[in-house]
Amino acid sequence: SLTWLTSSLGADTLRVYQLEEIVVEATRIRVPYKHLPLSIDIVTHDEIDHSIANSATDAVSFLPGVFVQRTGDFGRADVAIRGLGNMGRRLSVLIDGHPVKMGLFGCTITHALPLNNVERIEVIRAPTSVLYGSDALGGVINIVTSEPSENPTATGEISYGSYSTLKYRLSHGTTIGDLGYLISFDRRTSDGHLPNSAYEGTDISTKLTFDRSPTKISVLFKYFDGHKEEPALSTDPPGTQSDIWNDYKRGTIDAVFTHQIGNGKLTFKAYDEFGEHEFSDGWHSKDHSRGAMLHYSGSLDHSIDFNLGIDFREQSGERLSQPKGDWSKNEVGV
């Protein structure tokens, strides 16, 4: 009967497709995943959609070697990779390759990184300070934002749960000729499961693109406004009433120009990460983390890859409350 079945159906005509290898930017040059000497994980868009994470850094908590310290379901989600983190001072958190830093303290405001416009998250568990600066001693978390789709898309999500927790997300984007845009909105509120643990956060993100081969221009605008109340610590005396709160405003402007030249690619990126913070203890400050990168990467005879360039970053901050003061730091890498 097996012989008859084979002869009746004929030869197998199903085609075999080889899927394109996953590439990452751990070396700042897009290379096949299997060729990288570093320990790397990628959290995909589908994995993010099926997770219960409330921020981009929260979404990597299930990866081996990665520990995420939270102050609750909402709010800070500080990451340590193989024991190194220090609120983002010992690992580099990036959005599309540029560092996300609070210019005054050098830390990362992790709950200002929601998931409304994230395509994937790349996590490098290895020292990469040569490429990404002294912050990347423990590794790198690169948040890659979504691109406008070829066809018009509109999505909406809403959920409601205990403690008056409400989450909703809206996005719309398309491409018209060489121009594209993607607009997303995310808002999350909760009374919190403990006294004085309420949270309120709103994020708006817009990406504009111009793509006419061999040139591509991309501009990202992002703004976050959040309020977080901190409950009493478990080590505080019983009955302690907390009245601690933090207000965060964070913004990003990121412009990228790329041009293909033969086997190489010229890239210029300029960015400004800025914010304003006000805390219940009287602290009030503003800060900036500005920078620019000029790179040319390619290959010689398709056998030797190279990357040439220069990076510049300026971190600065100003304390508006008393006593007033300011601080700045410049870094250049070649």
N, C-alpha and C positions, 0 to 999 in steps of 0.2 A: 504493500500500500504506500510506503514511503517513496518508492521508485515512481509509482503512478502519479503521486502528488507533485513530485519534482518535475516530471515531464509535462504535467498539465499546466503548472504555473509558469514554466519556462525559467530562463535564467533570471537572477536577481538584477533588477534594473534600477534599484535605488541608488541615488548618487551620494557620495561621501563628501561632506563639507568640512574643511579645516577652519575652525574659528580663529579669528585674529587674536594674537597674543595680547594680554593685558599689558599696558605700558603705564609707567608711573614717572614722576619727575623727581625722584629721590636724588638724582645726580644733576638736576637742572637740564639734563638732556633726555628726551623721551627714548627709553630703551626697553627692550623686552623684559618682562618681569623675571623670567628665569635667569637672566644674565646679571642680575643685581647681587652684589656680595653682602648686602645688608639684610637684616631681619625686618620684613615689611608686611603689613596687613592693609587691606582695602575694605572699607565698609561701603557697600554699594547703596544705590538709591532705594532698591527694593528692601534691603535690610533695614534702612532707616525708616521707611514707611511702616514696616511691621514691628518696629520697636516702640517702647513706651517712653523713650527719652524725651526730655524737655529742652535739651540744648545739644549743640554739636559735640561738645566735649563729653557730655553724658552718654552719647551714642557709642563711644568706644570702650565703655566700662567692661564689656564682656570679652575683650581681647586679652590673650595671655601676656603677662608682664606689665599690664596697665591697671593702675589702681585709681579710682575716682572717689574723692572725698567730697561729700555733699553736706549742706546745711539744711537739707529738706528736699522734698520732691521738686521744689522750685528754688531758684537762686543759684548760688555758686556751685560749680561742679569742677573742682580743681583736680588736675590730672598729674599723676606721677608715673613715669616710665622706668621700670626696674629700680624704683626707689628714689629717682631724681625728679623733682618737680618744682617745689617751693613757689607755688602759685604762678607758674609760668616763667619764673626767672631762670630755671635750669633746664627748660625745654622750650622749643620754639613753636608757638602756635601761629599758623599762617592762614590767610584767606587769599586764594589764588596766587600763592607765592610771596605775598608781602606780610611782614610781621604785624601781629595784632597786639599792641602793647599800650598800657597806660603810661604815658610819658613821664609821669612824676615818680612812680615807684618801680616801673619796669615789670609790673605784674600783668596778668591777663584777666580782664573782666569776663569770665566765662559765660555768665548768663546773658550777656549781650550778643551771644552767638546762637540764635535759634535755628531751626531746621527748615524754614520756609523756602529757602532758595538753594539748598545744598544738593549737588549731584552725587558726590562721593566724598569720603574722608580717607586720606592716606596717612598711615601711622608708621613712622620709622623708628625702630627700637635700636638705636645705635648713635654714638657721638657723631654729629655732622657739623661741628663748629667751623670747619674749613670752608664749607659752602654757605652756611646760614648764620655765622656769627657766634659769639660767646654764649648766647642764650641756649644754643642747641646742644649743650653738653649731654643731656639725657636722651635727646631724640627730637623728632619733629612731628607735629600734627598739622597736616595741610588740608584745609577745608576748600574743596573745589566747588564753585558755584555753578548753577545750571545755566545752560545756553538757551536762547530763544529757539523754539521749534520751527520747522519749516511750515507746518500747518497751524492755523489758529487753535489755541487750546485755552480752556478755562477750567479751573478746578476749585473746589470748595470743600472744606471739612469743618465739622463742628462736633464737639463732645462736651458732656456735662456729667459731673460726678459729685461725690461726697465733699463736704466742707465747701460747698458752693463753688466748686472748681469748674471753670468754663474755659474751653480752648477752641479757637476757630482760626482758620487759615484760608486765604483767598489768593489766587494767582491767575494771571492772564498774560499770554505772549504769542507772538507770531513773527514771521519773516515776510517782508514785502520787498521783493527784488534783492538788492544788496543790503538793505537795512533790516534790523531786527530789534525787538524789545521784549523784555520780560519784567513784569511788575508783580510783586508779591507782598502780602500783608499778613502778619501773624500777631495775635493777641492772646494772652493767657492771664487769668486772674484766679485767685484762690484765697479763702479765709485761713487756710492752713490747719493742720491737725492739732496744733498746740496754741495756747494763748500767745498773742503777739507774734504770729508767724505768717501773716498775710503776705501775698505777693501780687504784683501787677506789672505786666511787661508788654510793650507794644514795639513791633519791629516792622519797618517799611524798607523794601529793597527794590531797586530798579537797575536793570542792566540794558545798555544800548550797544548795538554792534553794527559795524560796517565791514562787510566781507566781500572783497573783489580781488580774486587771486591775481598776483601773489601777495596782496596786502590785506591785513585785517586790523581793525581798530575796535577796541572794547572799552567801555566806560561803566564803572559800577558806582552807584550811589546807595548808601546804607545808613539808616538812622534807627537807634534804639533808645527808648525811654522806659525806665523801670524803677519800681519802688519795692523794697524788701524790708520786712520787719523780722528782727531776730529774737527768738524766744529765749527764755532763761536757760542756762546750762544745767545739765543733770547734776553737776557738782555744786550748784548754788544751794543755799539753805532752803528747805521746804517752804512754799508760800511766796518765794521771791517773784515779784512782778517786774517783768522786763519792759522797757520803753525804748529799746534800741531800734533804729531804722536807718536805712541807707537809700539815697536817691542817686540813680545813675543815668547819665545821658551820654551816649556814645555814637559817633558818626564815622563814616568812611567814604573817601573819594579815591577811586583807583582808576587810572587810565593806562591802557596798554596798546602799544603799536608794534606789530610784527610784519616783517617783509622777508619773503623767501628769496634767497640769492644763490642760485645753483643748488649745490648740495647742503648749503648752510642756511641759517635763519638768523636775522637780526631782530633783536627784541629791545624795546625801550619801555620801561614802566616807571610811572611816578605816582605817589600815593600820599595821602594825609589821613592819619588816624587820630581823631580828636575826641575830647570828652569834657564833661563837667560833673563833679561829684559833690554831694552835700550830705553830711552825716549828722546824726542826732547829737553827737558830742561837740558840735560847733564847727567841725571841719568843713571847708568849702574851697574847692580848687578847680582849675582848668589845666588841660595838658594837651600836648601834640606829640605825635610821632610821625615825622615826615621823612620821605626818602625817595631815591631814584636809582634805577638799575639800567645799565646798558650792557647787553651781552650779544656775542656772536658765537653761535655753535654750529657745528657741522662735522663732516667726516672727510678723511683723506683716502681716496681710492676705496671707499666703503669699508675700510678695515680699521682705521684709527679715528676715534671720536675725539673732539676737542671742544673746549668751552672757554672763551676769552671774554673778559668784561671787567666792569668796575661797579661797585655798590657804594651808595652813600646813605647814611641815616642820621637824623637829628632827633633826639628826644629832649623835650622841654616841658616844664610845668611851672605853674604859679599858684601859690597859696593866697586865696582872697580873704580868708579869715585871719584874725590876729593870732600871733604875729605874722605879718605878711613876709613873703620871700619868694624867690624864684630859683630855678635850677635848669641846667641844660648839659647835654653831652652829645658829641659828634663822633661818628665812626665811619671809616672808609676802608673798603676791602678791594684788592685788585687780584 
